[in-house]
């Protein structure tokens, strides 16, 4: 099973939908070095999903924190 498949199953198992935005946020965090601010993550996500807003980033980060993924 791939890393992404495991993450999708973990999200589903916790009642979270594995949306493209959530998966993209995880991918950004995995592939960038160092610490990122919510604004930096938002700027990256908006390149592909321009309608995403900062509250999506914060909600996703909170959910990922609860799942011990970040």
KAWOMO-V394773 format. One record per residue. N is the residue number from 1. RES is the residue in one letter. SS is DSSP state (H for helix, E for strand, L for the rest). NEAR is the number of other ideal C-beta (glycine too) atoms within 8 Angstrom. Layout:
n = {N | N}
res = {RES | RES}
ss = {SS | SS}
near = {NEAR | NEAR}
This chain:
n = {1 | 2 | 3 | 4 | 5 | 6 | 7 | 8 | 9 | 10 | 11 | 12 | 13 | 14 | 15 | 16 | 17 | 18 | 19 | 20 | 21 | 22 | 23 | 24 | 25 | 26 | 27 | 28 | 29 | 30 | 31 | 32 | 33 | 34 | 35 | 36 | 37 | 38 | 39 | 40 | 41 | 42 | 43 | 44 | 45 | 46 | 47 | 48 | 49 | 50 | 51 | 52 | 53 | 54 | 55 | 56 | 57 | 58 | 59 | 60 | 61 | 62 | 63 | 64 | 65 | 66 | 67 | 68 | 69 | 70}
res = {X | X | X | X | X | X | X | X | X | X | X | X | X | X | X | X | X | X | X | X | X | X | X | X | X | X | X | X | X | X | X | X | X | X | X | X | X | X | X | X | X | X | X | X | X | X | X | X | X | X | X | X | X | X | X | X | X | X | X | X | X | X | X | X | X | X | X | X | X | X}
ss = {L | L | H | H | H | H | H | H | H | H | H | H | H | L | L | L | L | L | L | H | H | H | H | H | H | H | H | H | H | H | H | L | L | L | L | L | L | H | H | H | H | H | H | H | H | H | H | H | L | L | L | L | L | H | H | H | H | H | H | H | H | H | H | H | H | H | L | L | L | L}
near = {4 | 5 | 5 | 7 | 8 | 9 | 12 | 10 | 9 | 10 | 12 | 10 | 6 | 9 | 4 | 9 | 6 | 9 | 6 | 6 | 11 | 14 | 12 | 12 | 14 | 11 | 8 | 12 | 10 | 6 | 5 | 8 | 2 | 4 | 3 | 9 | 6 | 10 | 7 | 8 | 14 | 12 | 8 | 10 | 15 | 9 | 6 | 6 | 9 | 6 | 4 | 10 | 7 | 8 | 6 | 10 | 14 | 9 | 8 | 11 | 12 | 8 | 11 | 12 | 9 | 7 | 10 | 5 | 8 | 6}
